[in-house]
Amino acid sequence: MIIKQFFSEIRAAVLTTLVIAIVCCGLYPLVVFGIAQVFFRDKANGSLIFDQDSTVRGSRLIGQSFSAEKYFHPRPSAAGNGYDAANSGGSNLGPTSQKLNDAIKDRIAAYRKENGLSETDPVPADAVSASGSGLDPHISPRNAELQAPRVAKARSLSEEKVRELIQRHTDARDLGVLGDPGVNVLGLNLALDTLGAQP
């Protein structure tokens, strides 16, 4: 009697485990995947940005490093060698860190020099400090505005045209009130390349 009851409980436990495994590891993920593909296809697939020839150039969600004069430069990154999604993270240096202080001073001087600013011109915080993830794809509109003359000159474009592209690639606040507007650097730089490729 006890052995029969024991095997009955074992069978119930095994069947329950199988049902839960099928629902939680099979049906539920398939339903979520299906809903995501139908209603949020772009976001569910990584918010990828494609080139004119349908080559993936990156994601709207992960920054990339640009250093040439003809490109807008992203904010600094402490993720691996910079924007390494496998090593996402900040520098973990605090406000009392002399190393962080020295790095920011160097970045301010470099930013002013490359963008033709005077030694007293204010520099946006996002131009000299890394984000917590090191993967932030956005810069502030002010940061983009200060870089516009350099990019326009390097590409022989009017500043007005470059500022128009900045406006087009500026993401508004979420729900109109949350967060700050941000300029997607990868999208903006690809738009500049596309503009340059046109006859």
C-alpha positions in Angstrom: 0.0 0.0 0.0 2.8 2.4 0.9 4.8 1.5 -2.2 1.8 2.0 -4.4 1.1 5.4 -2.8 4.8 6.3 -3.2 4.8 5.6 -7.0 1.5 7.4 -7.3 3.0 10.5 -5.8 6.2 10.1 -8.0 4.0 9.9 -11.1 2.0 13.0 -10.1 5.3 14.9 -9.5 6.8 13.8 -12.8 3.6 14.7 -14.7 3.3 18.1 -13.0 7.0 18.8 -13.8 6.4 17.9 -17.5 3.3 20.1 -17.8 5.0 23.0 -16.1 8.1 22.5 -18.4 5.9 22.4 -21.5 4.0 25.5 -20.5 6.9 27.6 -19.1 9.6 26.5 -21.4 7.6 25.9 -24.6 4.2 27.6 -24.9 4.9 30.8 -22.9 8.1 31.7 -24.8 6.4 31.0 -28.1 3.4 33.2 -27.2 5.7 36.0 -26.1 7.9 35.6 -29.2 4.8 35.7 -31.4 3.4 38.8 -29.8 6.7 40.6 -30.0 7.2 39.7 -33.7 3.6 40.9 -34.5 3.5 44.1 -32.4 7.1 45.1 -31.7 9.1 43.5 -34.6 11.8 46.2 -34.8 12.4 46.4 -31.0 12.2 42.6 -30.6 14.9 42.1 -33.2 17.4 44.5 -31.7 16.4 47.9 -33.2 18.9 47.3 -36.0 20.0 50.1 -38.4 20.6 49.0 -42.0 22.8 50.5 -44.7 21.4 51.3 -48.1 22.5 47.8 -49.3 20.6 46.2 -46.4 23.8 45.6 -44.4 23.4 45.8 -40.6 25.5 48.7 -39.4 24.5 48.5 -35.7 21.7 49.0 -33.3 19.9 52.1 -32.2 20.4 50.9 -28.7 24.2 50.4 -28.6 26.7 53.2 -29.3 29.7 52.9 -31.5 33.0 54.7 -31.5 33.6 57.4 -34.1 36.8 59.6 -34.0 37.2 61.0 -37.5 36.5 64.8 -37.9 33.7 64.2 -40.3 31.6 62.3 -37.7 29.8 63.3 -34.6 31.6 61.8 -31.6 29.7 59.8 -29.0 30.2 60.1 -25.3 33.2 58.3 -23.8 32.8 54.7 -22.9 34.4 52.5 -20.2 32.9 49.3 -21.7 35.9 47.1 -22.6 37.8 48.9 -25.4 34.8 51.2 -25.8 31.3 50.3 -26.6 32.0 46.6 -26.1 28.6 45.1 -25.4 30.2 41.9 -23.9 31.9 44.2 -21.3 29.1 46.6 -20.5 29.8 48.7 -17.4 31.1 52.0 -16.0 34.6 52.8 -14.8 33.5 52.6 -11.1 35.5 55.7 -10.4 33.7 58.0 -7.9 33.6 61.8 -7.7 36.5 61.9 -5.3 38.8 59.9 -7.7 41.8 61.8 -8.9 42.0 59.5 -11.9 38.5 60.4 -12.9 39.2 64.1 -12.3 42.3 64.0 -14.5 40.5 62.1 -17.3 37.7 64.6 -17.4 40.1 67.5 -17.5 41.9 65.9 -20.4 38.6 65.2 -22.2 37.4 68.8 -21.7 40.7 70.1 -23.2 40.5 67.7 -26.1 36.8 68.5 -26.8 37.4 72.2 -26.8 40.4 71.8 -29.1 38.7 69.5 -31.7 35.5 71.7 -31.8 37.2 75.1 -31.9 35.9 76.3 -28.5 37.7 78.7 -26.2 39.1 77.7 -22.9 36.1 79.3 -21.1 33.3 77.8 -23.2 31.2 75.3 -21.2 31.4 71.7 -22.3 28.3 69.4 -21.9 28.7 66.7 -19.2 27.9 63.9 -21.6 30.9 64.9 -23.8 33.4 64.1 -21.1 31.7 61.5 -18.9 30.8 57.9 -19.7 27.4 56.4 -19.1 26.8 53.7 -16.5 26.6 51.0 -19.1 29.3 52.4 -21.4 26.9 51.7 -24.3 24.8 54.8 -24.5 24.0 55.5 -28.2 22.9 59.1 -27.5 24.5 62.5 -26.9 22.7 65.6 -25.8 21.4 68.1 -28.4 23.8 70.7 -27.0 26.7 68.3 -27.5 25.6 67.7 -31.1 25.2 71.5 -31.7 28.8 72.2 -30.5 30.1 69.5 -32.9 28.1 70.7 -35.9 30.6 73.3 -37.2 33.4 70.8 -37.2 31.4 68.2 -39.0 30.0 70.7 -41.5 33.5 72.0 -42.3 35.0 68.5 -42.7 32.2 67.5 -45.0 31.9 70.8 -46.9 28.3 71.1 -45.9 26.4 74.1 -44.6 25.9 74.2 -40.8 22.2 74.6 -41.5 22.0 71.2 -43.3 23.9 69.5 -40.5 21.6 71.1 -37.8 18.6 69.9 -39.8 20.0 66.3 -39.6 20.6 66.7 -35.9 16.9 67.7 -35.5 15.8 64.7 -37.5 17.8 62.2 -35.4 16.9 63.7 -32.0 14.7 61.4 -29.9 12.1 63.2 -27.8 11.4 62.6 -24.2 9.6 59.4 -23.4 5.8 60.0 -23.2 6.7 63.7 -23.6 7.9 64.1 -19.9 10.4 61.3 -19.0 14.1 61.7 -19.5 15.9 64.2 -21.8 16.0 64.5 -25.6 18.9 62.7 -27.1 20.6 62.6 -30.5 21.3 59.0 -31.8 24.9 59.3 -33.0 25.0 56.2 -35.2 21.8 57.2 -37.0 23.1 60.7 -37.5 26.5 59.6 -38.8 24.9 57.1 -41.2 22.6 59.8 -42.5 25.7 62.0 -43.1 27.4 59.2 -45.0 24.2 58.7 -47.1 24.0 62.4 -47.8 27.6 62.4 -48.9 27.0 59.4 -51.2 24.2 61.1 -53.1 25.2 62.8 -56.4 
